[in-house]
Every structure is written in structure tokens, then in C-alpha cells.
Amino acid sequence: MNSSAQFLNASEAAGRLGVSAKALRLYEQRGLIAPIRTAAGWRAYGPVEMSRAAEIAALRALGFSLAQVARVMEGDSRGMEPALAAHQAVLESRLRQLVGVIEKIGSLRDDLARGEAPSAGELARLLAPRGYAQRRFRPSLALGRRAVRTGTDPTAELHHRPAGQWQDPAGSAPGRDIA
């Protein structure tokens, strides 16, 4: 196996990590990663850089700012507690939401046993209980950042995914009409 096969260009690395190439450049500017440069000057990400970038992406998904990420990666735990508490609150909220959906499914199954079929709308609300068109604000998990507009799923932005793979709870891509 040739050694160049172990290295990825910025686009390939970003795709595998579920972040943008711009995010990788920002990580480099902040001194968090140091990809090698090819003879032509292109960034190349090897196994060490990919591992470190994956850790950065995971910390970002937990709500850490880049400054907090830098401290954590240096072994400094200051600022971890508030970010972890915020992430826990989001997950607990999602859990309560899921329990509600499970209870609703049980109710619909009871109705079916009595011969009462649920409407298409009731079934659709199982996936998007607050309605697709409703938008929410949630505080940023990284301290000191503004609130960000989110879709119906408050945890959707906690997960880095390659472009074009994000879906809302109703299964449609953001910004597209629901047919």
C-alpha cells in the first residue's frame, strides 16, 4: 500500500468527519490540527490529523467552543461543566419528547384495537410532534455564543454530518416543501 493512500485532501477529510473544509481550515488556524502540505501546497490529512480532527468535531458536537476545545485537548478541564450540563439538558429534553411519542403510539394502538384508525395527520405528528413549520430558538451550547435558529429537532445540530445528509424528524431536507 502506498503511503499517499493514507492521506486525504481537505474535501475527503471533511466528508469523512462530517464537517466542512472551512471548519478544518479554522481548526488549523487555531492551532488545533496541523495537516501536512503537498508539493503543490494542498493540505493533506493523515491518520494522526484525522484522529485529532475527529476528537475536535466530537467536542464541538458536545457544544464546546474552539477555545474550550483547545483547553480540553491540552488537558485543562475548565469550562467543561457548563457545556456538558447544557448538552445533558438538550438530551433530557429529547428523551422527554421521545417518551411522549411512545405514549402517543401506545394510545393509537389502543384506538386501533377498538377499531378506531388514526388519521394521516396523527401519524405524521409522531415524527414531528411540534409541526414542521414551527421554528425554535435554543441557546448555543458553547458559552458566550448567540442563540441559533433550529428546526423542529433541537438535537439535530449536535451531530456533524456531511452536507446533504441532514434530515429533520419528518424525513425531509431543510428548506424543501413537504408533499
N, CA, C and O of each residue as an XYZ file, in Angstrom:
716
protein
N       0.841     -1.184      0.000
C       0.000      0.000      0.000
C       0.882      1.242      0.000
O       1.807      1.348      0.805
N       0.603      2.168     -0.886
C       1.461      3.340     -0.919
C       1.040      4.338      0.141
O      -0.132      4.410      0.510
N       2.010      5.113      0.633
C       1.761      5.994      1.771
C       0.819      7.138      1.440
O       0.178      7.668      2.348
N       0.706      7.545      0.168
C      -0.200      8.634     -0.167
C      -1.656      8.211     -0.024
O      -2.530      9.069      0.105
N      -1.937      6.917     -0.042
C      -3.303      6.432      0.134
C      -3.795      6.675      1.557
O      -5.003      6.692      1.794
N      -2.881      6.864      2.507
C      -3.258      7.113      3.894
C      -3.643      8.576      4.126
O      -4.191      8.912      5.176
N      -3.364      9.433      3.170
C      -3.627     10.850      3.330
C      -4.829     11.261      2.496
O      -5.022     10.779      1.380
N      -5.625     12.150      3.047
C      -6.828     12.636      2.370
C      -6.692     14.122      2.107
O      -6.063     14.845      2.879
N      -7.287     14.576      1.006
C      -7.325     16.016      0.777
C      -8.393     16.613      1.698
O      -9.124     15.880      2.363
N      -8.477     17.925      1.732
C      -9.388     18.595      2.664
C     -10.836     18.194      2.443
O     -11.574     17.982      3.406
N     -11.247     18.089      1.200
C     -12.629     17.725      0.901
C     -12.948     16.306      1.375
O     -13.994     16.069      1.979
N     -12.051     15.374      1.101
C     -12.247     13.985      1.534
C     -12.255     13.887      3.063
O     -13.091     13.194      3.641
N     -11.326     14.580      3.704
C     -11.246     14.559      5.162
C     -12.515     15.149      5.770
O     -13.081     14.587      6.707
N     -12.951     16.270      5.240
C     -14.164     16.909      5.748
C     -15.373     15.977      5.592
O     -16.191     15.850      6.503
N     -15.470     15.337      4.443
C     -16.580     14.413      4.207
C     -16.593     13.261      5.194
O     -17.646     12.894      5.715
N     -15.432     12.695      5.450
C     -15.360     11.574      6.401
C     -15.659     12.012      7.825
O     -16.213     11.244      8.611
N     -15.296     13.234      8.156
C     -15.500     13.736      9.516
C     -16.890     14.329      9.735
O     -17.329     14.502     10.872
N     -17.573     14.636      8.639
C     -18.887     15.255      8.756
C     -18.822     16.732      9.110
O     -19.744     17.270      9.722
N     -17.741     17.381      8.726
C     -17.587     18.822      8.930
C     -17.264     19.437      7.572
O     -17.055     18.719      6.594
N     -17.224     20.743      7.518
C     -16.871     21.410      6.260
C     -15.358     21.567      6.142
O     -14.633     21.519      7.135
N     -14.903     21.753      4.920
C     -13.483     22.034      4.699
C     -13.114     23.359      5.380
O     -11.993     23.525      5.860
N     -14.054     24.288      5.416
C     -13.828     25.563      6.095
C     -13.578     25.330      7.589
O     -12.730     25.994      8.186
N     -14.315     24.387      8.195
C     -14.101     24.069      9.616
C     -12.688     23.530      9.822
O     -12.023     23.885     10.795
N     -12.228     22.678      8.911
C     -10.864     22.146      9.030
C      -9.824     23.270      8.946
O      -8.841     23.266      9.687
N     -10.044     24.226      8.045
C      -9.121     25.364      7.941
C      -9.130     26.177      9.235
O      -8.086     26.638      9.695
N     -10.309     26.345      9.811
C     -10.412     27.081     11.066
C      -9.694     26.340     12.190
O      -9.006     26.962     12.998
N      -9.845     25.022     12.249
C      -9.119     24.239     13.255
C      -7.608     24.432     13.092
O      -6.868     24.527     14.072
N      -7.171     24.487     11.832
C      -5.745     24.698     11.574
C      -5.318     26.103     11.993
O      -4.270     26.271     12.616
N      -6.123     27.113     11.657
C      -5.799     28.495     12.025
C      -5.689     28.652     13.539
O      -4.879     29.437     14.033
N      -6.507     27.901     14.270
C      -6.491     27.969     15.734
C      -5.394     27.096     16.348
O      -5.253     27.051     17.570
N      -4.624     26.410     15.516
C      -3.536     25.582     16.001
C      -3.979     24.247     16.576
O      -3.220     23.600     17.298
N      -5.195     23.831     16.264
C      -5.716     22.579     16.807
C      -5.259     21.365     16.009
O      -5.096     20.278     16.564
N      -5.053     21.548     14.715
C      -4.525     20.487     13.858
C      -3.449     21.077     12.960
O      -3.397     22.290     12.755
N      -2.595     20.220     12.428
C      -1.524     20.680     11.549
C      -1.370     19.692     10.390
O      -0.493     18.828     10.417
N      -2.233     19.825      9.363
C      -2.092     18.925      8.222
C      -0.783     19.190      7.490
O      -0.249     20.299      7.526
N      -0.280     18.165      6.833
C       0.933     18.374      6.045
C       0.529     19.074      4.753
O      -0.655     19.151      4.424
N       1.498     19.572      4.039
C       1.255     20.216      2.743
C       1.911     19.387      1.659
O       3.029     18.898      1.822
N       1.203     19.237      0.551
C       1.785     18.533     -0.593
C       2.766     19.466     -1.287
O       2.872     20.641     -0.934
N       3.475     18.946     -2.261
C       4.426     19.763     -3.021
C       3.713     20.936     -3.692
O       4.302     21.995     -3.908
N       2.435     20.731     -4.019
C       1.658     21.793     -4.657
C       1.037     22.748     -3.637
O       0.381     23.719     -4.015
N       1.240     22.476     -2.353
C       0.726     23.362     -1.317
C      -0.649     22.983     -0.779
O      -1.208     23.708      0.044
N      -1.198     21.868     -1.228
C      -2.510     21.438     -0.751
C      -2.390     20.790      0.615
O      -1.379     20.156      0.920
N      -3.418     20.946      1.440
C      -3.453     20.291      2.747
C      -3.697     18.800      2.558
O      -4.482     18.392      1.702
N      -3.015     17.992      3.366
C      -3.203     16.537      3.336
C      -3.345     16.062      4.779
O      -2.539     16.409      5.643
N      -4.365     15.275      5.021
C      -4.697     14.816      6.364
C      -4.411     13.326      6.481
O      -5.031     12.505      5.805
N      -3.465     12.992      7.345
C      -3.111     11.603      7.602
C      -3.879     11.065      8.803
O      -4.740     11.748      9.357
N      -3.561      9.841      9.198
C      -4.287      9.212     10.313
C      -4.225     10.016     11.619
O      -5.220     10.093     12.341
N      -3.081     10.609     11.925
C      -2.955     11.383     13.169
C      -3.846     12.623     13.109
O      -4.575     12.915     14.057
N      -3.786     13.349     11.991
C      -4.613     14.548     11.839
C      -6.097     14.195     11.839
O      -6.909     14.917     12.417
N      -6.449     13.087     11.194
C      -7.849     12.670     11.137
C      -8.362     12.302     12.532
O      -9.492     12.635     12.888
N      -7.544     11.627     13.303
C      -7.939     11.259     14.656
C      -8.161     12.507     15.513
O      -9.156     12.613     16.229
N      -7.234     13.430     15.429
C      -7.346     14.673     16.208
C      -8.542     15.493     15.730
O      -9.275     16.042     16.553
N      -8.752     15.586     14.426
C      -9.894     16.342     13.892
C     -11.214     15.687     14.310
O     -12.195     16.387     14.559
N     -11.249     14.359     14.388
C     -12.463     13.659     14.842
C     -12.756     14.000     16.303
O     -13.913     14.176     16.683
N     -11.710     14.093     17.114
C     -11.905     14.482     18.514
C     -12.437     15.914     18.601
O     -13.320     16.207     19.406
N     -11.901     16.787     17.780
C     -12.360     18.185     17.767
C     -13.828     18.240     17.362
O     -14.626     18.926     18.001
N     -14.186     17.519     16.301
C     -15.578     17.506     15.841
C     -16.506     16.965     16.924
O     -17.612     17.475     17.099
N     -16.068     15.938     17.651
C     -16.888     15.375     18.724
C     -17.070     16.393     19.856
O     -18.171     16.542     20.386
N     -16.003     17.083     20.220
C     -16.105     18.103     21.266
C     -17.012     19.251     20.829
O     -17.790     19.778     21.624
N     -16.902     19.630     19.561
C     -17.786     20.674     19.028
C     -19.238     20.207     19.077
O     -20.131     20.991     19.397
N     -19.480     18.923     18.758
C     -20.838     18.374     18.798
C     -21.388     18.380     20.221
O     -22.600     18.454     20.424
N     -20.500     18.303     21.195
C     -20.923     18.383     22.598
C     -21.176     19.816     23.032
O     -21.650     20.052     24.144
N     -20.868     20.768     22.176
C     -21.152     22.159     22.462
C     -19.976     22.981     22.927
O     -20.164     24.106     23.388
N     -18.769     22.460     22.821
C     -17.600     23.203     23.244
C     -17.213     24.219     22.173
O     -17.258     23.926     20.978
N     -16.835     25.412     22.616
C     -16.299     26.406     21.688
C     -14.902     25.953     21.283
O     -14.338     25.048     21.897
N     -14.345     26.577     20.255
C     -12.980     26.215     19.850
C     -11.966     26.532     20.940
O     -10.984     25.807     21.097
N     -12.190     27.603     21.696
C     -11.283     27.919     22.808
C     -11.366     26.825     23.870
O     -10.345     26.418     24.424
N     -12.568     26.354     24.150
C     -12.734     25.273     25.121
C     -12.108     23.983     24.596
O     -11.478     23.241     25.349
N     -12.284     23.722     23.305
C     -11.684     22.529     22.690
C     -10.175     22.562     22.886
O      -9.570     21.562     23.272
N      -9.573     23.711     22.620
C      -8.115     23.837     22.776
C      -7.702     23.520     24.208
O      -6.729     22.800     24.428
N      -8.437     24.056     25.185
C      -8.106     23.791     26.586
C      -8.265     22.313     26.920
O      -7.404     21.730     27.578
N      -9.360     21.703     26.470
C      -9.603     20.285     26.758
C      -8.495     19.432     26.159
O      -8.013     18.498     26.800
N      -8.090     19.747     24.938
C      -7.070     18.950     24.272
C      -5.696     19.129     24.915
O      -4.802     18.305     24.723
N      -5.536     20.211     25.678
C      -4.306     20.419     26.436
C      -4.412     19.847     27.849
O      -3.474     19.957     28.638
N      -5.564     19.233     28.167
C      -5.751     18.621     29.474
C      -6.367     19.531     30.521
O      -6.438     19.156     31.691
N      -6.815     20.719     30.130
C      -7.415     21.680     31.050
C      -8.933     21.476     31.052
O      -9.573     21.606     30.009
N      -9.502     21.162     32.194
C     -10.929     20.854     32.265
C     -11.806     22.063     32.582
O     -13.021     21.916     32.718
N     -11.210     23.267     32.704
C     -12.027     24.451     32.990
C     -13.065     24.657     31.892
O     -12.757     24.547     30.706
N     -14.272     24.951     32.290
C     -15.339     25.238     31.331
C     -16.065     24.014     30.816
O     -17.020     24.152     30.053
N     -15.651     22.831     31.203
C     -16.330     21.623     30.726
C     -17.728     21.481     31.315
O     -18.671     21.118     30.612
N     -17.858     21.769     32.610
C     -19.118     21.502     33.298
C     -20.300     22.216     32.658
O     -21.308     21.559     32.395
N     -20.241     23.528     32.389
C     -21.409     24.190     31.785
C     -21.766     23.624     30.408
O     -22.946     23.459     30.096
N     -20.771     23.329     29.596
C     -21.052     22.784     28.266
C     -21.677     21.401     28.369
O     -22.620     21.090     27.641
N     -21.160     20.569     29.266
C     -21.736     19.227     29.453
C     -23.137     19.315     30.049
O     -24.015     18.537     29.676
N     -23.355     20.244     30.962
C     -24.687     20.421     31.547
C     -25.690     20.841     30.474
O     -26.819     20.351     30.458
N     -25.291     21.735     29.589
C     -26.184     22.172     28.506
C     -26.498     21.017     27.565
O     -27.640     20.852     27.136
N     -25.482     20.218     27.246
C     -25.702     19.061     26.369
C     -26.641     18.066     27.047
O     -27.533     17.516     26.400
N     -26.449     17.835     28.329
C     -27.321     16.933     29.070
C     -28.761     17.439     29.044
O     -29.689     16.649     28.868
N     -28.958     18.738     29.217
C     -30.307     19.308     29.206
C     -30.990     19.089     27.852
O     -32.179     18.774     27.795
N     -30.242     19.256     26.779
C     -30.808     19.035     25.442
C     -31.211     17.564     25.282
O     -32.291     17.266     24.772
N     -30.350     16.656     25.716
C     -30.653     15.231     25.607
C     -31.844     14.841     26.479
O     -32.685     14.047     26.058
N     -31.920     15.391     27.685
C     -33.057     15.093     28.556
C     -34.359     15.611     27.953
O     -35.399     14.963     28.069
N     -34.305     16.772     27.313
C     -35.480     17.311     26.640
C     -35.922     16.383     25.509
O     -37.108     16.098     25.345
N     -34.955     15.927     24.745
C     -35.255     14.997     23.640
C     -35.828     13.686     24.170
O     -36.729     13.108     23.562
N     -35.305     13.217     25.307
C     -35.815     11.997     25.918
C     -37.273     12.170     26.332
O     -38.099     11.288     26.098
N     -37.587     13.317     26.953
C     -38.987     13.575     27.329
C     -39.872     13.586     26.099
O     -40.992     13.076     26.128
N     -39.372     14.165     25.021
C     -40.134     14.212     23.781
C     -40.367     12.801     23.250
O     -41.471     12.476     22.814
N     -39.335     11.965     23.284
C     -39.480     10.591     22.812
C     -40.452      9.789     23.677
O     -41.228      8.992     23.149
N     -40.422      9.984     24.978
C     -41.367      9.301     25.864
C     -42.790      9.698     25.490
O     -43.679      8.847     25.453
N     -43.011     10.969     25.215
C     -44.332     11.429     24.784
C     -44.782     10.757     23.498
O     -45.945     10.373     23.372
N     -43.877     10.613     22.546
C     -44.214      9.954     21.278
C     -44.529      8.479     21.520
O     -45.471      7.943     20.937
N     -43.757      7.833     22.363
C     -44.019      6.421     22.678
C     -45.395      6.271     23.314
O     -46.140      5.353     22.973
N     -45.734      7.167     24.236
C     -47.060      7.124     24.862
C     -48.158      7.338     23.829
O     -49.191      6.671     23.882
N     -47.951      8.255     22.895
C     -48.937      8.514     21.841
C     -49.110      7.285     20.953
O     -50.230      6.957     20.560
N     -48.012      6.607     20.637
C     -48.098      5.382     19.832
C     -48.923      4.333     20.568
O     -49.758      3.659     19.964
N     -48.689      4.194     21.867
C     -49.482      3.256     22.661
C     -50.959      3.589     22.611
O     -51.798      2.697     22.482
N     -51.280      4.867     22.712
C     -52.663      5.322     22.633
C     -53.278      5.005     21.267
O     -54.415      4.542     21.180
N     -52.509      5.260     20.204
C     -53.005      4.961     18.856
C     -53.229      3.457     18.668
O     -54.189      3.043     18.019
N     -52.344      2.652     19.238
C     -52.510      1.189     19.148
C     -53.761      0.742     19.909
O     -54.478     -0.152     19.459
N     -54.021      1.367     21.066
C     -55.250      1.063     21.813
C     -56.475      1.423     20.976
O     -57.445      0.667     20.917
N     -56.416      2.599     20.324
C     -57.518      3.016     19.458
C     -57.718      2.013     18.328
O     -58.852      1.668     17.997
N     -56.617      1.541     17.730
C     -56.719      0.538     16.661
C     -57.389     -0.735     17.159
O     -58.205     -1.326     16.451
N     -57.051     -1.159     18.370
C     -57.647     -2.373     18.941
C     -59.151     -2.204     19.113
O     -59.891     -3.188     19.080
N     -59.613     -0.964     19.297
C     -61.049     -0.690     19.421
C     -61.681     -0.401     18.061
O     -62.863     -0.065     17.984
N     -60.898     -0.530     16.987
C     -61.430     -0.313     15.644
C     -61.386      1.127     15.179
O     -62.003      1.465     14.168
N     -60.668      1.988     15.896
C     -60.567      3.397     15.521
C     -59.205      3.641     14.880
O     -58.180      3.623     15.561
N     -59.198      3.868     13.569
C     -57.946      4.085     12.850
C     -57.486      5.531     13.014
O     -58.304      6.449     12.950
N     -56.194      5.743     13.224
C     -55.678      7.119     13.331
C     -55.684      7.803     11.972
O     -55.592      7.149     10.933
N     -55.793      9.116     11.994
C     -55.735      9.878     10.751
C     -54.289      9.966     10.271
O     -53.352      9.703     11.023
N     -54.132     10.337      9.017
C     -52.785     10.533      8.475
C     -52.064     11.636      9.247
O     -50.857     11.543      9.472
N     -52.782     12.666      9.649
C     -52.186     13.761     10.412
C     -51.653     13.303     11.760
O     -50.571     13.712     12.181
N     -52.431     12.439     12.442
C     -51.964     11.920     13.730
C     -50.690     11.104     13.556
O     -49.774     11.200     14.372
N     -50.629     10.307     12.505
C     -49.429      9.508     12.249
C     -48.246     10.396     11.907
O     -47.132     10.155     12.372
N     -48.480     11.422     11.098
C     -47.394     12.334     10.716
C     -46.842     13.063     11.934
O     -45.638     13.311     12.016
N     -47.722     13.414     12.892
C     -47.266     14.128     14.088
C     -46.391     13.256     14.981
O     -45.718     13.773     15.873
N     -46.387     11.958     14.761
C     -45.480     11.091     15.520
C     -44.029     11.420     15.195
O     -43.154     11.283     16.050
N     -43.768     11.853     13.959
C     -42.404     12.193     13.543
C     -42.051     13.630     13.841
O     -40.887     13.934     14.099
N     -43.007     14.509     13.813
C     -42.766     15.932     14.055
C     -43.871     16.453     14.963
O     -44.754     17.179     14.507
N     -43.833     16.091     16.239
C     -44.931     16.427     17.123
C     -45.220     17.915     17.261
O     -46.356     18.282     17.561
N     -44.242     18.780     17.056
C     -44.477     20.221     17.172
C     -44.840     20.838     15.830
O     -45.084     22.042     15.760
N     -44.882     20.063     14.784
C     -45.212     20.599     13.471
C     -43.967     21.028     12.717
O     -43.067     21.633     13.301
N     -43.904     20.727     11.447
C     -42.719     21.016     10.641
C     -42.426     22.503     10.549
O     -41.273     22.925     10.631
N     -43.480     23.294     10.377
C     -43.269     24.717     10.122
C     -42.829     25.485     11.364
O     -42.262     26.571     11.249
N     -43.083     24.937     12.542
C     -42.700     25.647     13.753
C     -41.178     25.680     13.878
O     -40.520     24.651     13.729
N     -40.625     26.846     14.148
C     -39.182     27.011     14.312
C     -38.920     27.354     15.767
O     -39.752     27.980     16.425
N     -37.786     26.952     16.257
C     -37.448     27.208     17.651
C     -36.072     27.837     17.754
O     -35.238     27.703     16.858
N     -35.856     28.516     18.847
C     -34.534     29.005     19.181
C     -34.034     28.179     20.352
O     -34.806     27.831     21.245
N     -32.760     27.867     20.353
C     -32.163     27.207     21.515
C     -30.869     27.929     21.813
O     -30.194     28.403     20.899
N     -30.520     28.016     23.071
C     -29.250     28.674     23.377
C     -28.105     27.846     22.833
O     -28.154     26.616     22.834
N     -27.089     28.525     22.376
C     -25.918     27.807     21.897
C     -25.300     27.048     23.055
O     -25.270     27.532     24.186
N     -24.812     25.864     22.763
C     -24.187     25.067     23.804
C     -22.802     25.583     24.141
O     -22.280     25.298     25.219
N     -22.211     26.326     23.251
C     -20.895     26.903     23.537
C     -21.121     28.233     24.244
O     -21.881     29.076     23.767
N     -20.480     28.410     25.343
C     -20.710     29.601     26.149
C     -20.356     30.864     25.389
O     -19.382     30.906     24.636
N     -21.169     31.899     25.601
C     -20.865     33.194     25.022
C     -21.272     33.341     23.570
O     -20.930     34.344     22.943
N     -21.988     32.380     23.015
C     -22.411     32.494     21.625
C     -23.896     32.825     21.578
O     -24.633     32.522     22.516
N     -24.330     33.438     20.500
C     -25.730     33.811     20.360
C     -26.601     32.585     20.185
O     -26.119     31.504     19.845
N     -27.901     32.769     20.425
C     -28.865     31.705     20.159
C     -28.899     31.461     18.661
O     -28.687     32.380     17.869
N     -29.161     30.243     18.281
C     -29.214     29.902     16.873
C     -30.586     29.357     16.537
O     -31.228     28.710     17.364
N     -31.032     29.620     15.322
C     -32.323     29.121     14.876
C     -32.167     27.652     14.516
O     -31.228     27.266     13.820
N     -33.091     26.849     14.995
C     -33.032     25.418     14.695
C     -34.339     24.978     14.085
O     -35.324     25.717     14.081
N     -34.337     23.768     13.572
C     -35.553     23.151     13.059
C     -36.352     22.574     14.212
O     -36.194     22.999     15.357
N     -37.205     21.615     13.918
C     -38.079     21.056     14.936
C     -37.341     20.130     15.879
O     -37.848     19.840     16.962
N     -36.171     19.660     15.513
C     -35.424     18.735     16.348
C     -34.276     19.475     17.012
O     -33.311     19.837     16.338
N     -34.358     19.716     18.349
C     -33.317     20.507     18.987
C     -31.954     19.831     19.019
O     -30.953     20.498     19.283
N     -31.882     18.530     18.758
C     -30.590     17.854     18.783
C     -29.977     17.717     17.400
O     -28.853     17.231     17.276
N     -30.680     18.128     16.366
C     -30.187     17.905     15.011
C     -28.826     18.527     14.781
O     -27.999     17.948     14.077
N     -28.571     19.698     15.357
C     -27.318     20.381     15.111
C     -26.195     19.897     16.011
O     -25.075     20.403     15.935
N     -26.482     18.932     16.853
C     -25.439     18.395     17.711
C     -24.592     17.375     16.988
O     -23.534     16.980     17.477
N     -25.043     16.953     15.843
C     -24.348     15.892     15.127
C     -23.781     16.431     13.833
O     -24.519     16.981     13.015
N     -22.489     16.285     13.634
C     -21.872     16.709     12.386
C     -22.133     15.633     11.359
O     -21.850     14.457     11.588
N     -22.675     16.040     10.226
C     -22.935     15.115      9.140
C     -22.449     15.764      7.855
O     -22.447     16.989      7.741
N     -22.032     14.943      6.875
C     -21.640     15.530      5.591
C     -22.798     16.293      4.981
O     -23.961     15.964      5.212
N     -22.480     17.302      4.209
C     -23.506     18.117      3.572
C     -24.468     17.244      2.795
O     -24.064     16.283      2.142
N     -25.733     17.583      2.871
C     -26.750     16.852      2.136
C     -27.283     15.631      2.865
O     -28.173     14.957      2.347
N     -26.771     15.325      4.042
C     -27.248     14.158      4.753
C     -28.091     14.513      5.963
O     -28.573     13.612      6.650
N     -28.289     15.806      6.249
C     -29.093     16.197      7.391
C     -30.544     15.995      7.044
O     -30.968     16.332      5.939
N     -31.316     15.452      7.963
C     -32.756     15.353      7.772
C     -33.446     15.761      9.049
O     -32.950     15.520     10.150
N     -34.610     16.388      8.887
C     -35.384     16.730     10.073
C     -36.194     15.509     10.495
O     -36.189     14.502      9.787
N     -36.896     15.571     11.642
C     -37.635     14.406     12.124
C     -38.712     13.926     11.168
O     -39.105     12.760     11.218
N     -39.204     14.817     10.285
C     -40.221     14.410      9.326
C     -39.610     13.730      8.113
O     -40.337     13.244      7.246
N     -38.283     13.688      8.040
C     -37.596     12.980      6.978
C     -37.329     13.779      5.733
O     -36.888     13.219      4.729
N     -37.583     15.081      5.764
C     -37.309     15.894      4.579
C     -36.108     16.769      4.825
O     -35.744     17.035      5.970
N     -35.502     17.208      3.768
C     -34.337     18.078      3.899
C     -34.818     19.481      4.254
O     -35.903     19.879      3.828
N     -34.045     20.233      5.016
C     -34.462     21.574      5.388
C     -34.646     22.461      4.176
O     -33.888     22.380      3.210
N     -35.660     23.311      4.233
C     -35.900     24.242      3.150
C     -36.697     23.657      2.004
O     -37.027     24.375      1.061
N     -37.009     22.391      2.058
C     -37.820     21.792      0.990
C     -39.257     21.695      1.456
O     -39.538     21.558      2.647
N     -40.160     21.768      0.491
C     -41.576     21.646      0.820
C     -41.900     20.205      1.133
O     -41.305     19.282      0.577
N     -42.846     20.025      2.025
C     -43.326     18.667      2.344
C     -44.512     18.395      1.428
O     -45.480     19.155      1.404
N     -44.426     17.313      0.682
C     -45.516     16.988     -0.252
C     -46.538     16.097      0.420
O     -47.529     15.716     -0.202
